[in-house]
Amino acid sequence: MVPPNQKHRNVVVIGAGVAGLAAACLLAKDGCKVTILEKNDTIGGKLNIYKKEGFRFDTGPSLLTMPGLLQQLFEYCGADINEFLEFVPLSPVCRYFYTDGVQFDAFDDIPKTQAEIARFAPEDVEAYASFLAYSKQLYDITSDVFLFHPLRSYRDLFQLPITDVFKIDAFRTVNERVNKHFKSSHLRQFFKRFATYNGSSPYKAPATLNVIPHVEMNQGGFYVKGGLYKIAEALLALAQSMGVKIKTDTEVRRIDLHDDLVEGVTTLDRYYMADLVIANADAHETYLNLLPHHATPPSKRRQIDTTEPSCSGFVIMLGTNKKWEQLVHHNIYFSDDYKREFNDIFSRKTMPDDPTIYIANTSFSDSSHAIEGGSNLFILVNAPYLTDKQNWDEIEDRFIKLVIDKLESRGLKGLRDSIKVKETITPRDFYQKYKSNRGSIYGTSSNSKLAAFLRPRNRSPYVENLWLVGGSTHPGGGIPLALISAFHACDIKIDSRRVTLSPQ
């Protein structure tokens, strides 16, 4: 807990993403005077919203896991989360479409999913359950050390008992472990996709990332009634109720130091004094552009600048005057050659010509998100981070046509003619709006054995009163891990047994 002492009386938070809002609430509860400065005109960071002509889209995360973390945050701040948010379990969690015509629903219920698998891969029915047991074992071994511990120094990594070092499966890739476990190409592709949840390639990332299926398939996936942007709105309401000041359209230009201690931040038109700064900006931006050059050791600057970013994404939001009965809330259309797709994204750094296509169709669960008889299709394709090889002025229109053509050929007949609203988000947009490292979505990739465990710390080791939160820091990207980063920065312990919802 941060004591409400004079040292940390005035706090400035750079960025009103999920982690910045959460940290502001935690610090305000502990007696600090908190001001949030947000570059953009809306709060929420990558968790945001787009509305037009009767259509509503969540423009960032579309599935919530580990909702008990939000519950703990609100409890700590003396609020009842049920007065702010209503969580709705999804069943199925997602529907999958393969190029050979196989379609199946994945549930957070092992027997129900096994019944689906029995139709097309009977040889892997039992392997499905045993893989999720292995995934849970990975979670049980790693979560307390790598998720729920702040990892203030590299020595903290050695808290993992030596007997467990070889059990976390860090010495082979996700691809190798999944291929060894399953015979069916369908189940292999299904379990490899989870590496993309932190912007990595299953052909390069350590098999430790096989922990992710446990979080979604064993603990469950949730929707927030009204849309996931309700989370940002709830955090804003909580922060404001605790006296936090929020200023939008206010970009921080630099973090000011005096004798290697933060003394404030400077925006375009004024200076804000601070005893403590919470940076919810991308860690790459914070260390290389917001801090004075001398504040970060040269070796660390080189490491930050050369660490591989995660992948980015290409988003198409389509408001249509038509529904498709095959679409549920979450849908995945797999590519035909997964390895080639990831080679395009991470090695060639070009858009794949046969992409895996994700569609969030929240109008399936909430008809108010589209016009009567219509759909709000949030379409996401994994994309390489920005390089000088890419010209998005040339790529954008061509790739929109490619994606729509593929979806029509995969069964969404009449899609092009049904479009009433169309909006895109490119990797260039992610960079310009969020100053994320080369347009990446999840900070750094985990395409090496230790990368997932060596993200930037939540308390800067170079500037004492600078704390970093958000998806580019420890422990990683996505709503749950961003929330954990705020708890870590504020030195508040999380009850790791309560990451699922619990009665109050």
C-alpha positions in Angstrom: 0.0 0.0 0.0 1.1 3.5 -0.8 0.9 5.6 2.4 -0.7 9.0 1.9 2.5 10.8 2.9 3.9 14.1 1.7 6.3 12.4 -0.6 3.5 11.1 -2.9 0.9 13.7 -2.2 0.7 15.0 -5.8 0.4 12.4 -8.5 0.3 12.9 -12.3 -0.9 9.9 -14.4 0.2 10.1 -18.1 -2.6 8.4 -20.1 -6.2 7.3 -19.2 -6.0 3.7 -20.4 -7.3 1.0 -18.2 -4.1 0.8 -16.1 -3.8 4.5 -15.7 -7.4 4.8 -14.6 -7.0 1.9 -12.2 -3.8 3.3 -10.7 -5.4 6.7 -10.2 -8.3 5.1 -8.3 -5.9 3.1 -6.1 -3.7 6.1 -5.3 -6.7 8.3 -4.7 -8.0 5.8 -2.2 -4.7 6.0 -0.3 -5.0 9.8 0.1 -3.1 11.1 -3.0 -4.2 14.1 -5.1 -4.3 12.6 -8.6 -4.5 14.3 -12.0 -4.7 12.2 -15.2 -3.5 13.8 -18.5 -4.8 12.1 -21.6 -3.5 12.8 -25.1 -6.7 11.9 -26.9 -10.2 13.3 -26.6 -11.6 10.1 -25.0 -10.5 8.0 -22.1 -9.8 4.3 -22.2 -6.7 4.0 -24.4 -7.0 1.1 -26.8 -10.2 0.1 -25.0 -12.4 2.6 -26.9 -15.6 3.1 -28.8 -16.9 4.1 -32.2 -20.5 5.1 -33.0 -22.0 6.1 -36.3 -25.5 6.0 -37.9 -27.0 3.6 -35.3 -24.0 1.2 -35.1 -21.7 0.9 -32.0 -18.3 -0.8 -31.9 -15.8 -1.6 -29.2 -12.6 -0.7 -31.0 -10.1 -2.6 -28.8 -10.5 -5.6 -26.5 -13.7 -7.5 -27.1 -13.5 -10.4 -24.6 -13.0 -10.0 -20.8 -11.3 -12.7 -18.8 -10.4 -12.7 -15.0 -13.2 -10.2 -14.1 -12.5 -10.8 -10.4 -9.6 -8.4 -10.8 -12.0 -5.6 -11.5 -14.1 -6.7 -8.6 -11.1 -6.5 -6.3 -10.2 -3.0 -7.6 -13.7 -1.7 -6.8 -13.7 -3.4 -3.4 -10.4 -1.8 -2.5 -11.8 1.6 -3.4 -14.9 1.0 -1.3 -17.3 0.6 -4.2 -19.7 -2.2 -5.3 -18.8 -3.2 -8.9 -22.4 -4.4 -9.4 -23.5 -0.8 -9.4 -21.3 -0.1 -12.4 -20.9 -3.3 -14.5 -22.9 -6.4 -15.4 -20.7 -9.4 -16.5 -22.3 -11.8 -19.0 -20.7 -15.3 -19.5 -20.5 -16.2 -23.2 -21.6 -19.6 -24.4 -20.0 -20.5 -26.7 -16.9 -18.5 -26.0 -16.1 -18.5 -29.7 -17.1 -20.2 -33.0 -14.3 -21.4 -35.3 -14.4 -21.9 -39.1 -11.8 -23.9 -41.0 -11.0 -23.8 -44.7 -12.2 -27.4 -45.2 -15.7 -26.5 -44.0 -15.3 -27.8 -40.4 -17.1 -25.5 -37.9 -17.1 -25.9 -34.1 -18.0 -24.0 -31.0 -15.6 -23.8 -28.1 -17.2 -23.6 -24.6 -15.8 -23.0 -21.1 -17.2 -26.5 -20.4 -14.9 -29.4 -21.3 -17.6 -32.0 -22.0 -19.6 -29.7 -24.3 -16.5 -28.8 -26.3 -15.5 -32.5 -26.4 -18.9 -33.3 -27.9 -18.1 -30.7 -30.7 -14.6 -32.2 -31.3 -16.0 -35.7 -31.5 -17.7 -34.7 -34.8 -14.5 -33.9 -36.7 -11.5 -35.1 -34.6 -12.6 -38.0 -32.4 -8.9 -39.0 -32.0 -8.3 -35.9 -30.0 -11.3 -35.8 -27.7 -9.4 -36.9 -24.6 -6.3 -34.9 -25.7 -8.4 -31.8 -25.4 -9.1 -32.3 -21.7 -5.5 -33.4 -21.0 -4.1 -30.3 -22.7 -6.3 -28.0 -20.6 -5.1 -29.9 -17.5 -1.5 -29.2 -18.6 -2.5 -25.5 -19.3 -3.9 -25.3 -15.7 -0.7 -26.8 -14.3 1.3 -24.1 -16.1 -0.9 -21.5 -14.6 -0.6 -22.9 -11.1 3.2 -23.0 -11.4 3.8 -19.6 -13.0 1.0 -17.3 -12.0 2.2 -16.4 -8.5 5.7 -15.6 -9.7 5.1 -14.2 -13.1 1.7 -12.6 -12.9 0.8 -11.8 -9.3 4.3 -10.8 -8.2 5.7 -7.3 -9.2 9.1 -8.7 -10.2 11.0 -5.6 -9.0 14.3 -7.2 -10.0 15.6 -10.1 -12.1 16.4 -11.9 -8.8 12.7 -12.3 -8.2 12.6 -14.7 -11.2 14.4 -17.2 -9.0 11.5 -17.4 -6.6 10.3 -20.2 -8.9 11.5 -23.5 -7.2 14.2 -25.2 -9.2 12.0 -28.3 -9.4 9.5 -26.2 -11.4 11.9 -24.6 -13.9 11.5 -27.5 -16.3 7.8 -27.7 -15.8 7.0 -24.3 -17.3 7.8 -25.6 -20.8 10.0 -22.7 -21.8 12.5 -24.7 -23.8 10.2 -25.5 -26.7 7.8 -23.5 -28.7 4.0 -23.3 -28.5 4.0 -25.0 -32.0 6.2 -27.9 -30.9 4.2 -28.6 -27.7 0.8 -28.4 -29.4 2.0 -30.6 -32.3 3.2 -33.2 -29.9 -0.1 -33.3 -28.1 -2.6 -33.3 -30.9 -3.1 -35.4 -34.1 -5.8 -33.3 -35.7 -4.7 -30.3 -37.7 -7.8 -28.5 -36.5 -7.0 -28.8 -32.8 -3.4 -27.9 -33.5 -4.4 -24.7 -35.2 -7.0 -23.9 -32.5 -4.4 -24.1 -29.6 -1.7 -22.2 -31.5 -3.9 -19.2 -31.9 -3.7 -18.3 -28.2 -0.1 -17.0 -28.7 -1.6 -14.1 -30.6 -3.3 -12.9 -27.4 0.0 -11.2 -26.5 1.0 -10.4 -30.1 3.4 -13.3 -30.6 4.0 -16.2 -33.0 3.3 -19.7 -31.9 6.2 -20.8 -34.0 8.7 -18.6 -32.0 7.1 -18.1 -28.6 7.8 -20.4 -25.7 5.3 -23.1 -24.8 4.9 -21.4 -21.4 2.3 -19.3 -23.3 0.1 -22.4 -23.4 -1.1 -21.1 -20.0 -3.4 -18.8 -21.9 -6.0 -21.4 -22.9 -6.6 -22.1 -19.2 -7.6 -18.5 -18.6 -10.2 -18.5 -21.4 -11.4 -22.1 -21.6 -11.3 -23.1 -18.0 -12.0 -19.8 -16.2 -14.4 -18.5 -18.9 -14.8 -15.5 -21.2 -17.2 -12.7 -20.5 -19.0 -9.8 -22.2 -20.0 -6.6 -20.3 -23.6 -5.7 -20.8 -23.7 -2.6 -23.0 -20.2 -3.3 -24.4 -16.6 -3.5 -23.1 -16.2 0.3 -23.2 -18.5 0.3 -20.1 -15.3 -0.8 -18.2 -13.5 2.4 -19.1 -16.7 4.4 -18.2 -17.0 2.6 -14.9 -13.3 3.3 -14.0 -13.8 7.0 -15.0 -16.9 7.3 -12.8 -15.0 5.6 -9.9 -12.0 7.9 -10.3 -14.1 11.0 -10.4 -16.1 9.9 -7.4 -12.8 9.8 -5.5 -11.7 13.3 -6.6 -9.4 12.4 -9.5 -9.1 15.1 -12.1 -9.1 14.0 -15.7 -7.9 16.3 -18.6 -8.3 15.0 -22.1 -6.7 16.5 -25.3 -3.6 17.1 -23.1 -0.5 15.5 -24.4 2.6 15.3 -22.2 5.7 16.4 -24.0 8.3 15.5 -21.3 8.8 14.2 -17.8 10.8 16.8 -15.9 13.6 15.7 -13.4 15.6 17.4 -10.7 18.6 15.5 -9.4 17.3 12.3 -11.0 13.9 12.6 -9.3 10.6 13.4 -11.0 9.4 16.9 -10.2 6.6 17.2 -12.8 5.5 16.9 -16.4 5.3 19.5 -19.2 2.5 19.6 -21.8 2.2 21.9 -24.8 0.9 24.8 -22.7 1.7 24.2 -19.0 3.7 22.5 -16.3 2.3 20.1 -13.7 4.2 19.6 -10.5 4.3 16.0 -9.3 5.9 14.0 -6.5 5.1 10.9 -8.4 4.4 10.1 -12.1 2.5 7.1 -13.3 3.3 6.5 -17.0 0.5 4.7 -18.8 2.2 5.5 -22.0 4.0 2.8 -24.0 7.2 2.0 -22.1 9.2 2.5 -25.3 7.8 6.1 -25.6 8.3 6.8 -21.9 12.0 5.8 -21.7 13.2 7.0 -25.1 11.1 10.1 -25.7 9.4 11.4 -22.5 12.4 11.1 -20.1 15.6 13.2 -20.6 18.2 11.2 -22.4 20.5 10.9 -19.4 17.8 9.4 -17.2 18.1 5.9 -18.8 21.4 4.1 -19.1 22.7 3.7 -22.7 22.6 -0.1 -22.5 18.9 0.0 -21.4 18.0 2.5 -24.2 19.6 0.1 -26.7 17.7 -2.8 -25.2 14.4 -1.0 -25.3 14.9 0.3 -28.8 15.9 -3.1 -30.3 13.5 -5.4 -28.4 11.0 -6.9 -30.9 7.6 -5.3 -30.7 4.4 -7.4 -30.7 2.4 -7.6 -33.8 -0.1 -4.9 -34.7 -3.5 -5.2 -36.2 -5.6 -4.2 -39.1 -9.2 -3.4 -38.1 -12.3 -3.0 -40.3 -15.6 -1.9 -38.7 -18.6 -2.7 -40.8 -22.1 -1.7 -40.0 -24.4 -3.7 -42.2 -28.1 -4.0 -42.9 -28.0 -7.7 -42.8 -27.4 -10.6 -40.3 -25.7 -14.0 -40.9 -27.1 -16.9 -38.9 -23.7 -18.6 -38.7 -22.1 -15.7 -36.8 -22.2 -15.7 -32.9 -20.6 -13.1 -30.6 -17.0 -14.1 -31.3 -15.9 -15.8 -34.5 -12.6 -16.9 -36.1 -12.1 -17.8 -39.7 -8.7 -19.6 -39.9 -6.3 -19.3 -42.7 -5.2 -22.4 -44.7 -1.5 -22.2 -44.0 -0.9 -20.9 -40.4 2.9 -21.2 -40.6 3.0 -19.1 -43.7 0.7 -16.5 -42.2 3.0 -16.0 -39.2 6.1 -16.0 -41.4 4.6 -13.2 -43.4 3.8 -11.2 -40.2 6.9 -11.7 -38.1 9.7 -12.6 -40.6 8.7 -10.9 -43.9 6.8 -8.1 -42.0 4.1 -8.0 -44.7 0.4 -8.4 -44.6 -0.6 -12.1 -45.2 -2.5 -12.8 -48.4 -4.4 -15.5 -46.6 -5.1 -14.0 -43.1 -6.9 -15.5 -40.1 -9.9 -13.2 -39.6 -11.5 -12.5 -36.3 -15.0 -11.1 -36.1 -16.7 -9.6 -33.0 -20.4 -9.4 -33.6 -21.7 -7.8 -30.4 -25.1 -7.2 -32.0 -25.6 -11.0 -31.5 -25.8 -10.3 -27.8 -27.1 -6.8 -27.8 -29.3 -5.8 -30.8 -29.0 -2.1 -29.8 -25.5 -2.1 -31.2 -26.8 -2.2 -34.8 -29.7 -0.9 -36.8 -32.8 -3.2 -36.9 -32.0 -6.3 -38.9 -28.3 -5.4 -39.1 -24.9 -6.3 -37.7 -21.9 -4.5 -36.2 -18.9 -6.5 -37.4 -15.5 -5.6 -35.8 -13.0 -7.4 -38.0 -9.4 -7.9 -36.9 -6.5 -9.3 -38.8 -3.0 -9.7 -37.2 -0.6 -7.3 -38.9 3.2 -6.7 -38.7 4.5 -3.8 -36.7 5.4 -0.7 -38.7 8.5 -0.8 -40.9 9.7 1.2 -43.9 8.5 -1.7 -46.1 4.9 -0.7 -45.6 2.9 2.0 -47.3 -0.5 2.0 -45.7 -1.8 4.5 -48.2 -1.4 1.7 -50.7 -2.2 -1.3 -48.5 -5.4 -0.2 -46.9 -8.0 -0.3 -49.7 -6.4 -3.4 -51.2 -6.6 -5.3 -47.9 -10.2 -4.2 -47.2 -11.2 -5.8 -50.6 -9.2 -8.9 -49.8 -10.8 -9.4 -46.4 -14.4 -8.8 -47.7 -13.8 -11.1 -50.7 -12.5 -13.9 -48.3 -15.5 -13.5 -45.9 -18.0 -13.6 -48.8 -16.2 -16.8 -50.1 -16.4 -18.3 -46.6 -20.2 -17.9 -46.4 -21.0 -14.2 -45.6 -22.9 -13.8 -48.8 -23.9 -10.3 -49.7 -21.5 -8.7 -47.2 -20.2 -6.0 -49.6 -23.6 -4.9 -50.7 -24.9 -4.8 -47.1 -22.4 -2.2 -45.8 -23.8 1.0 -44.5 -20.8 2.1 -42.3 -17.1 1.4 -42.8 -14.2 2.5 -40.7 -10.6 1.2 -40.4 -7.8 1.3 -37.9 -4.3 0.5 -39.3 -1.0 0.0 -37.6 -0.1 3.5 -38.5 -3.3 4.7 -36.6 -2.2 2.7 -33.5 1.1 4.5 -33.6 -0.3 8.0 -34.2 -3.1 7.7 -31.6 -1.4 5.8 -28.8 2.4 6.3 -29.5 2.8 2.6 -29.2 6.2 1.2 -30.3 6.0 0.9 -34.1 2.2 0.5 -33.9 2.3 -2.6 -31.8 -0.7 -3.5 -29.8 0.7 -5.6 -26.9 4.1 -3.9 -26.2 6.9 -6.4 -26.8 6.5 -9.8 -28.4 7.2 -13.0 -26.5 9.1 -14.6 -29.4 12.0 -15.7 -27.2 12.3 -18.0 -24.2 12.4 -15.2 -21.6 10.8 -12.2 -23.3 7.4 -12.7 -21.6 9.1 -12.6 -18.2 11.4 -9.6 -18.8 9.0 -6.8 -19.7 9.7 -3.3 -18.3 9.2 -3.2 -14.5 6.3 -1.4 -13.0 8.6 0.8 -10.9 11.4 2.3 -12.9 14.9 1.2 -11.6 16.4 4.4 -13.0 14.0 7.1 -11.7 12.8 6.5 -8.1 9.4 8.2 -8.3 8.4 7.0 -11.8 6.1 4.1 -12.1 5.0 2.4 -15.3 1.7 0.6 -16.0 -0.2 -0.8 -19.0 0.1 -3.5 -21.6 3.7 -2.6 -22.5 4.9 -3.3 -19.0 5.0 -6.3 -16.7 3.0 -8.6 -16.8 1.6 -7.9 -20.3 -1.2 -6.8 -22.6 -4.9 -7.1 -22.3 -7.4 -5.8 -19.7 -6.6 -8.3 -16.8 -2.8 -7.8 -17.1 -3.1 -4.1 -17.4 -5.1 -4.1 -14.1 -2.5 -6.3 -12.5 0.2 -3.8 -13.5 -1.6 -1.0 -11.7 -1.8 -3.1 -8.5 1.9 -3.9 -8.8 2.9 -0.3 -9.3 0.9 0.8 -6.2 2.3 -2.2 -4.2 -1.2 -3.6 -3.5 -1.5 -7.3 -3.2 -3.9 -9.2 -5.4 -5.8 -12.2 -4.1 -4.9 -14.6 -6.9 -7.6 -17.0 -5.8 -10.2 -14.4 -6.8 -9.6 -13.7 -10.4 -12.9 -15.2 -11.3 -16.1 -13.6 -10.0 -16.9 -14.2 -6.4 -20.0 -13.3 -4.3 -19.7 -10.1 -2.3 
